[in-house]
Amino acid sequence: MSRSNMWQICHKNNLGNKLLTGNIVQAIREQELTSKQVASDIVVPTERVRNWFYKNTGMTALDLLLLMREYKFIRQFVAALFGEYQHAEGHNQTADIYIGEED
C-alpha cells in the first residue's frame, strides 16, 4: 500500500473497524487469496471471513491477531499503519510495539 493511501487511512475522521477491515481485505485480495483459503489458514468459519470480504462487516480483534500470526504481509501492513498513525499524531513514545516474526 502506498504512503498516500496510508496517509488517507490515518487522517480520515471516520476511523473505524469497517475501514480497517476493508483495507486488510484489499491487501488480502492483492495477494490473490480467497476467503475460503483465509478461513482455512486461520481456522475460523468460512461464513465469518465471507462477511468481511463481501458484506462490509468489521473483523474482531481476534481475527486480526490470527491474520497477523498467519500472514507476514498483514503484520507488515499493521506495523506500517501503526507507524503512520504515530507519525500523524506526532507522538514521541519511548516504547515501541514489537510484532515478532517466526524464524
C-alpha positions as CSV (number, residue, x, y, z in Angstrom):
1,M,0.0,0.0,0.0
2,S,1.4,3.4,-0.9
3,R,2.3,6.1,1.5
4,S,-0.5,8.3,0.2
5,N,-3.1,5.6,0.9
6,M,-1.7,5.0,4.3
7,W,-1.9,8.8,5.0
8,Q,-5.5,8.8,3.9
9,I,-6.4,5.9,6.2
10,C,-4.7,7.7,9.1
11,H,-6.2,11.1,8.5
12,K,-9.8,10.2,7.9
13,N,-12.1,11.4,10.6
14,N,-14.2,8.3,10.4
15,L,-11.6,5.7,11.5
16,G,-13.3,2.5,12.5
17,N,-13.3,-1.2,12.4
18,K,-15.0,-1.4,9.0
19,L,-12.5,0.9,7.4
20,L,-9.6,-1.1,8.8
21,T,-11.2,-4.4,7.8
22,G,-11.8,-3.1,4.3
23,N,-8.2,-2.2,3.8
24,I,-7.0,-5.5,5.2
25,V,-9.4,-7.3,2.9
26,Q,-7.9,-5.3,0.0
27,A,-4.4,-6.4,1.0
28,I,-5.5,-10.0,1.1
29,R,-7.1,-9.7,-2.3
30,E,-3.9,-8.3,-3.7
31,Q,-2.2,-11.4,-2.5
32,E,-4.8,-13.4,-4.5
33,L,-6.1,-15.3,-1.5
34,T,-9.7,-16.5,-1.4
35,S,-12.0,-16.1,1.5
36,K,-12.2,-19.9,1.8
37,Q,-8.4,-20.2,1.9
38,V,-8.0,-17.5,4.5
39,A,-10.7,-19.2,6.7
40,S,-8.9,-22.5,6.4
41,D,-5.5,-20.9,7.2
42,I,-6.6,-19.1,10.3
43,V,-9.1,-21.8,11.4
44,V,-12.3,-19.7,11.6
45,P,-15.7,-20.4,9.9
46,T,-15.9,-19.6,6.2
47,E,-19.0,-17.5,6.7
48,R,-17.2,-15.2,9.1
49,V,-14.5,-14.5,6.6
50,R,-17.0,-14.1,3.8
51,N,-18.7,-11.4,5.9
52,W,-15.5,-9.3,5.8
53,F,-15.0,-9.9,2.1
54,Y,-18.5,-9.4,0.8
55,K,-20.7,-7.8,3.4
56,N,-18.5,-5.0,4.7
57,T,-18.6,-6.4,8.3
58,G,-15.7,-5.5,10.6
59,M,-13.5,-8.2,11.9
60,T,-12.8,-8.8,15.5
61,A,-9.5,-8.2,17.3
62,L,-9.0,-12.0,17.5
63,D,-9.5,-12.3,13.7
64,L,-6.8,-9.6,13.2
65,L,-4.4,-11.4,15.6
66,L,-5.0,-14.7,13.8
67,L,-4.3,-13.0,10.4
68,M,-1.2,-11.4,11.8
69,R,0.0,-14.7,13.1
70,E,-0.6,-16.4,9.7
71,Y,0.5,-13.8,7.2
72,K,3.7,-11.8,7.1
73,F,2.2,-9.2,4.8
74,I,-0.6,-8.5,7.3
75,R,2.0,-8.0,10.1
76,Q,3.8,-5.6,7.8
77,F,0.6,-3.7,6.9
78,V,-0.4,-3.3,10.5
79,A,3.1,-2.2,11.6
80,A,3.2,0.4,8.7
81,L,-0.3,1.6,9.6
82,F,0.7,1.9,13.3
83,G,3.9,3.8,12.3
84,E,2.0,6.2,10.0
85,Y,-0.6,6.8,12.8
86,Q,2.1,7.6,15.3
87,H,3.8,9.9,12.9
88,A,0.5,11.7,12.0
89,E,-0.4,12.2,15.7
90,G,3.1,13.5,16.5
91,H,3.5,11.2,19.5
92,N,7.1,10.5,20.6
93,Q,6.5,7.5,22.8
94,T,9.5,5.7,24.3
95,A,8.1,2.2,23.9
96,D,7.6,0.6,20.5
97,I,5.2,-2.2,19.8
98,Y,7.2,-5.2,18.5
99,I,5.4,-7.7,16.3
100,G,7.5,-10.8,16.4
101,E,8.2,-12.8,13.3
102,E,8.6,-16.5,13.0
103,D,12.0,-17.8,12.0
